[in-house]
């Protein structure tokens, strides 16, 4: 938990100027926490939280600035999506920062509703829709 909090503090509080009171919301004990390693160092984190019986939210996805662009965030998302599905989530959702919309869209998330402010940062609500299976080739 200490490593996850460190990354969130660096990315959200220091880099994005999110107030620590809002970032550390007291819900971490009820969440499944994830750490990503690259080159033996912890460089990313995320958490998975059951929002309701039907919905699971992926939250607090953060990768250290110098580690972005190496697939760390994508791997975190693959793992959290896989675990949410394994846990029986009917809906997998995320409050995505608007600047990251393309990233999440490429993973199978689609926007629902309008942009909103969360911690003074523009966000959009997105839900995961798995890509359709490719049709079998007919001989």
C-alpha positions in Angstrom: 0.0 0.0 0.0 2.9 2.3 0.8 4.3 2.0 -2.8 0.9 2.6 -4.3 0.3 5.7 -2.2 3.8 7.0 -3.1 3.0 6.7 -6.8 -0.4 8.3 -6.4 1.1 11.1 -4.3 3.7 11.8 -7.0 1.3 11.6 -10.0 -1.9 13.0 -8.6 -0.9 15.3 -5.8 2.5 16.6 -7.0 2.1 16.5 -10.8 -1.6 17.2 -11.1 -2.1 19.3 -7.9 -4.9 17.1 -6.6 -5.5 17.8 -2.9 -4.2 14.9 -0.8 -7.5 14.9 1.2 -9.4 14.1 -2.0 -6.9 11.6 -3.4 -6.7 9.5 -0.2 -10.5 9.0 0.2 -10.4 6.2 2.9 -11.7 3.6 0.4 -8.4 1.9 -0.2 -9.0 -0.8 2.4 -12.1 -1.9 0.4 -10.2 -2.1 -2.9 -8.0 -4.6 -4.7 -4.7 -2.8 -5.2 -2.3 -3.2 -8.1 1.4 -2.4 -8.6 3.2 -2.5 -11.9 7.0 -3.1 -12.0 9.4 -2.3 -14.8 13.1 -3.1 -14.6 12.7 -4.2 -11.0 11.1 -0.9 -9.9 7.5 -0.1 -9.0 6.4 2.4 -11.6 2.5 2.2 -11.7 -0.6 1.5 -9.6 -4.3 1.1 -9.9 -7.2 0.0 -7.8 -10.3 -2.0 -8.4 -13.4 -1.2 -6.4 -16.8 -2.8 -6.3 -19.2 0.1 -6.7 -22.4 -2.0 -6.6 -23.5 -5.6 -7.1 -23.4 -5.0 -10.9 -20.6 -2.5 -11.3 -16.9 -2.5 -10.6 -14.8 0.7 -11.0 -11.2 0.9 -12.0 -9.7 3.8 -10.2 -6.5 5.7 -9.3 -4.6 4.5 -12.5 -1.2 6.2 -12.3 2.2 5.6 -13.9 5.3 7.6 -13.1 5.9 10.3 -15.7 9.3 8.9 -16.8 7.7 5.4 -17.3 4.8 6.4 -19.5 4.8 5.2 -23.1 6.2 1.8 -22.2 2.9 -0.1 -21.9 2.7 0.0 -18.1 -0.7 1.6 -18.0 -2.0 -0.8 -20.7 -0.9 -3.8 -18.7 -2.4 -2.4 -15.5 -5.7 -2.0 -17.4 -5.6 -5.5 -18.9 -5.1 -7.0 -15.5 -7.8 -5.0 -13.8 -10.3 -5.7 -16.5 -9.5 -9.4 -16.4 -9.9 -9.5 -12.6 -13.1 -7.5 -12.7 -14.6 -9.9 -15.3 -13.4 -12.9 -13.2 -15.1 -11.4 -10.2 -18.4 -11.3 -12.2 -18.6 -7.6 -12.9 -21.6 -6.8 -15.2 -20.3 -3.3 -15.8 -16.6 -2.2 -15.6 -16.4 1.6 -15.4 -13.8 4.4 -15.1 -13.9 8.1 -14.5 -11.3 8.9 -17.1 -9.4 12.2 -17.2 -10.3 13.7 -20.6 -6.7 13.8 -21.8 -6.6 10.0 -21.5 -9.8 9.3 -23.4 -8.0 7.9 -26.5 -6.0 5.6 -24.3 -9.1 4.1 -22.6 -11.1 4.0 -25.9 -8.3 1.9 -27.5 -8.8 -0.6 -24.6 -12.5 -1.0 -25.3 -14.1 1.8 -23.1 -16.7 4.1 -24.5 -17.9 7.4 -23.2 -21.3 7.8 -21.6 -22.6 11.3 -20.9 -20.9 14.6 -20.9 -17.6 15.9 -19.5 -17.6 16.7 -15.7 -15.2 18.1 -13.2 -13.6 15.9 -10.6 -10.9 17.4 -8.4 -10.7 20.4 -10.8 -9.8 18.1 -13.7 -12.1 17.4 -16.7 -13.3 13.8 -16.7 -15.6 11.6 -18.6 -17.5 8.5 -17.4 -16.6 5.4 -19.5 -17.7 1.8 -19.5 -15.9 -1.2 -20.9 -17.4 -3.0 -23.8 -15.3 -6.0 -24.9 -14.4 -6.1 -28.6 -16.6 -8.4 -30.6 -15.2 -11.8 -31.4 -13.9 -12.1 -34.9 -16.1 -14.4 -37.0 -14.8 -17.8 -37.7 -13.4 -18.2 -41.2 -15.7 -20.3 -43.3 -13.7 -22.8 -45.5 
